Amino acid sequence: MDDFADTAVTIAMDIAPQDSQLIAIAVDAGDQLREQKGVDEPGEIVFLPTRASREGFERLRGETSLEALLQELSIHERRLAADLKNFNNAVGPRAWNKRQQVQFVARIDALAIINCARRMERIARDLHKRLNNNGHIIAALRTFSQKTFHVTDLRNISEHLDEYAVGAGKIDGAAMVEPGDVFEIVIEREDVVLAARSRSARILSVASAVRDLCRCVQDTTKARFMELTWADGVNFDFAIIEEDGTARILREDEYPPGLLDAKADMAHATKSGIPFSQQVRGYCPHCGSPL
């Protein structure tokens, strides 16, 4: 809540620096958001950022954030790098057995990176929409797609491996595909190639493409933080604290007297400024595109 509260006045100033009423509303809302860190009493009416704003903030800080995804990716990258080293350094009478064991583990790590890449793409597409079809993100997505051409198919094959193992996967169609192993893994000196049904990907190259996409998307979300976390401008939902301590968003017909007028005032004041999506935010230091 502190992040929402701290930016409320800043946003109000950006929208309409001469509008004292809007700024006063933002200050009051920010104070209420900070106060919610304490215990609210049942029946109390509180401010919350709008649903779109709460979703935007979750994209930045939650378990599906880019930061969380990059942490997960790093774990699998380190494991795969160790797999490469162990496979290529195996010597002696037990080398064949060791390579077989390493291949099995590398397959698991490779599929985990494929899943990370697909999730990163979905998150980036969602942020592209939330940021008014941001041109920088869509350009980064095009580059990512060119570098990870078969990733979506490989991820889908992995998800439905039980079907593909008996020759009944979606890609198989009506073809008489014999039951058997689906994925093939080739461990080279510098990378691991994962293949299935004539689709393939160099896994560490995919991981690098994920990082490139993440950098561009993160630069955009940092530059357009307010546009994402205050998606409806300086606007709020009103919630009532239930007996169990949870907050339930009020319908407009449940608003106490005066709240509808306050909400209308905020909406009117927000319209008077320059929309966040039209404000210049600089250029990406990695690809040079406008943020």
Solvent accessible surface area in square Angstrom, and as a share of the most:
residue,aa,sasa,rsa
1,M,83,0.37
2,D,57,0.30
3,D,59,0.31
4,F,11,0.05
5,A,2,0.02
6,D,84,0.44
7,T,25,0.14
8,A,0,0.00
9,V,55,0.32
10,T,68,0.39
11,I,0,0.00
12,A,0,0.00
13,M,88,0.39
14,D,63,0.33
15,I,13,0.06
16,A,15,0.12
17,P,71,0.44
18,Q,169,0.75
19,D,42,0.22
20,S,89,0.57
21,Q,105,0.47
22,L,1,0.01
23,I,36,0.18
24,A,60,0.47
25,I,30,0.15
26,A,0,0.00
27,V,64,0.37
28,D,70,0.36
29,A,0,0.00
30,G,2,0.02
31,D,63,0.32
32,Q,52,0.23
33,L,0,0.00
34,R,98,0.36
35,E,120,0.54
36,Q,31,0.14
37,K,142,0.60
38,G,45,0.44
39,V,145,0.83
40,D,30,0.16
41,E,112,0.50
42,P,63,0.39
43,G,46,0.44
44,E,71,0.32
45,I,54,0.27
46,V,4,0.02
47,F,18,0.08
48,L,19,0.09
49,P,0,0.00
50,T,10,0.06
51,R,154,0.56
52,A,37,0.29
53,S,1,0.00
54,R,66,0.24
55,E,56,0.25
56,G,0,0.00
57,F,39,0.16
58,E,88,0.39
59,R,53,0.19
60,L,26,0.13
61,R,139,0.51
62,G,15,0.14
63,E,152,0.68
64,T,50,0.29
65,S,5,0.03
66,L,10,0.05
67,E,105,0.47
68,A,30,0.23
69,L,3,0.01
70,L,32,0.16
71,Q,113,0.50
72,E,56,0.25
73,L,0,0.00
74,S,26,0.17
75,I,86,0.44
76,H,35,0.16
77,E,35,0.16
78,R,155,0.57
79,R,108,0.39
80,L,0,0.00
81,A,52,0.40
82,A,47,0.36
83,D,10,0.05
84,L,15,0.07
85,K,135,0.57
86,N,61,0.31
87,F,32,0.13
88,N,36,0.18
89,N,85,0.44
90,A,4,0.03
91,V,128,0.74
92,G,49,0.47
93,P,144,0.90
94,R,169,0.62
95,A,9,0.07
96,W,169,0.59
97,N,65,0.33
98,K,91,0.38
99,R,81,0.30
100,Q,83,0.37
101,Q,115,0.51
102,V,14,0.08
103,Q,47,0.21
104,F,129,0.54
105,V,56,0.32
106,A,0,0.00
107,R,59,0.22
108,I,81,0.41
109,D,1,0.01
110,A,0,0.00
111,L,20,0.10
112,A,19,0.15
113,I,0,0.00
114,I,0,0.00
115,N,60,0.31
116,C,0,0.00
117,A,0,0.00
118,R,50,0.18
119,R,63,0.23
120,M,0,0.00
121,E,19,0.09
122,R,110,0.40
123,I,6,0.03
124,A,0,0.00
125,R,94,0.34
126,D,35,0.18
127,L,1,0.01
128,H,27,0.12
129,K,146,0.62
130,R,74,0.27
131,L,3,0.02
132,N,92,0.47
133,N,100,0.51
134,N,15,0.07
135,G,48,0.46
136,H,5,0.02
137,I,0,0.00
138,I,39,0.20
139,A,38,0.29
140,A,12,0.09
141,L,1,0.00
142,R,146,0.53
143,T,63,0.37
144,F,5,0.02
145,S,40,0.26
146,Q,143,0.64
147,K,110,0.47
148,T,11,0.06
149,F,166,0.69
150,H,48,0.21
151,V,2,0.01
152,T,46,0.26
153,D,43,0.22
154,L,0,0.00
155,R,64,0.23
156,N,55,0.28
157,I,0,0.00
158,S,28,0.18
159,E,103,0.46
160,H,80,0.36
161,L,54,0.27
162,D,106,0.55
163,E,71,0.32
164,Y,6,0.02
165,A,36,0.28
166,V,95,0.54
167,G,11,0.11
168,A,64,0.49
169,G,4,0.04
170,K,185,0.78
171,I,59,0.30
172,D,11,0.05
173,G,56,0.54
174,A,107,0.83
175,A,60,0.47
176,M,187,0.84
177,V,49,0.28
178,E,140,0.63
179,P,89,0.56
180,G,42,0.40
181,D,146,0.75
182,V,16,0.09
183,F,22,0.09
184,E,109,0.49
185,I,23,0.12
186,V,68,0.39
187,I,16,0.08
188,E,58,0.26
189,R,166,0.60
190,E,142,0.64
191,D,11,0.06
192,V,0,0.00
193,V,24,0.14
194,L,0,0.00
195,A,24,0.19
196,A,4,0.03
197,R,54,0.20
198,S,114,0.74
199,R,64,0.23
200,S,52,0.33
201,A,11,0.08
202,R,115,0.42
203,I,0,0.00
204,L,42,0.21
205,S,56,0.36
206,V,3,0.02
207,A,0,0.00
208,S,58,0.38
209,A,3,0.02
210,V,0,0.00
211,R,71,0.26
212,D,45,0.23
213,L,3,0.01
214,C,0,0.00
215,R,98,0.36
216,C,11,0.07
217,V,0,0.00
218,Q,46,0.20
219,D,24,0.13
220,T,0,0.00
221,T,6,0.03
222,K,151,0.64
223,A,26,0.20
224,R,19,0.07
225,F,45,0.19
226,M,27,0.12
227,E,10,0.04
228,L,3,0.02
229,T,1,0.00
230,W,0,0.00
231,A,48,0.37
232,D,67,0.35
233,G,6,0.06
234,V,0,0.00
235,N,26,0.14
236,F,0,0.00
237,D,24,0.12
238,F,2,0.01
239,A,0,0.00
240,I,38,0.19
241,I,11,0.06
242,E,55,0.25
243,E,152,0.68
244,D,110,0.57
245,G,53,0.51
246,T,77,0.45
247,A,51,0.39
248,R,94,0.34
249,I,64,0.33
250,L,13,0.07
251,R,143,0.52
252,E,100,0.45
253,D,116,0.60
254,E,56,0.25
255,Y,29,0.11
256,P,49,0.31
257,P,139,0.88
258,G,47,0.45
259,L,32,0.16
260,L,85,0.42
261,D,100,0.52
262,A,31,0.24
263,K,34,0.14
264,A,60,0.46
265,D,56,0.29
266,M,0,0.00
267,A,39,0.30
268,H,142,0.64
269,A,7,0.05
270,T,34,0.20
271,K,169,0.72
272,S,81,0.52
273,G,18,0.17
274,I,107,0.54
275,P,69,0.43
276,F,20,0.08
277,S,44,0.28
278,Q,131,0.58
279,Q,30,0.13
280,V,132,0.76
281,R,68,0.25
282,G,30,0.29
283,Y,145,0.55
284,C,4,0.02
285,P,106,0.67
286,H,100,0.45
287,C,71,0.43
288,G,46,0.44
289,S,27,0.17
290,P,89,0.56
291,L,20,0.10
